């Protein structure tokens, strides 16, 4: 117990070396998952049809 208190006092248990790297890794994995979800949604025929119709209307309206 004395050793633990001494280590806490010295700050040895509060080192956060590598914490930023782990946070970046988690954020990167979340971004990859979100991108995968978007790709899956945009590949569906229903969404593709809606986007095609939207572009067609925009081009027809413009000229």
Phi and psi in degrees as a GROMACS rama.xvg file:
@    title "Ramachandran Plot"
@    xaxis  label "Phi"
@    yaxis  label "Psi"
@TYPE xy
-63.3788  -39.225  UNK-2
-63.0828  -42.2653  UNK-3
-61.8282  -44.4261  UNK-4
-63.1587  -41.0668  UNK-5
-63.7377  -41.3343  UNK-6
-66.2061  -38.8852  UNK-7
-64.486  -41.5669  UNK-8
-63.7175  -37.8978  UNK-9
-80.5704  -10.6028  UNK-10
83.6458  13.5225  UNK-11
-67.8309  -27.6492  UNK-12
-90.4411  -0.464678  UNK-13
-107.068  13.9153  UNK-14
-70.2396  138.693  UNK-15
-122.157  32.9506  UNK-16
-62.5901  128.768  UNK-17
87.7284  -5.65256  UNK-18
-65.947  -41.467  UNK-19
-64.0978  -39.8445  UNK-20
-62.8887  -41.3623  UNK-21
-65.3832  -39.9606  UNK-22
-63.6871  -41.9546  UNK-23
-63.1329  -39.148  UNK-24
-64.2494  -42.1119  UNK-25
-65.7979  -43.4427  UNK-26
-63.9115  -38.7883  UNK-27
-65.0221  -42.9895  UNK-28
-63.6732  -39.003  UNK-29
-64.5914  -41.6637  UNK-30
-64.4749  -40.9536  UNK-31
-64.6341  -41.2027  UNK-32
-62.7937  -42.9748  UNK-33
-64.8373  -40.8772  UNK-34
-63.4667  -40.9248  UNK-35
-61.9403  -40.3598  UNK-36
-63.3448  -43.1392  UNK-37
-62.5561  -41.5971  UNK-38
-62.1217  -43.1054  UNK-39
-62.8164  -40.6535  UNK-40
-68.0756  -45.1202  UNK-41
-71.295  -18.7876  UNK-42
-81.4501  -12.3119  UNK-43
-69.8532  147.028  UNK-44
-63.2491  -37.0275  UNK-45
-64.4587  -46.6899  UNK-46
-67.5721  -40.377  UNK-47
-61.2633  -40.6016  UNK-48
-64.4785  -41.3707  UNK-49
-63.7806  -42.3239  UNK-50
-67.0026  -39.451  UNK-51
-62.7133  -43.3083  UNK-52
-65.3295  -38.7043  UNK-53
-62.6237  -45.3049  UNK-54
-65.7116  -41.0469  UNK-55
-61.035  -45.6995  UNK-56
-61.9851  -41.2295  UNK-57
-63.9755  -41.5781  UNK-58
-71.9417  -35.8383  UNK-59
-68.7658  -39.9294  UNK-60
-67.4313  -36.4606  UNK-61
-73.3134  -27.7242  UNK-62
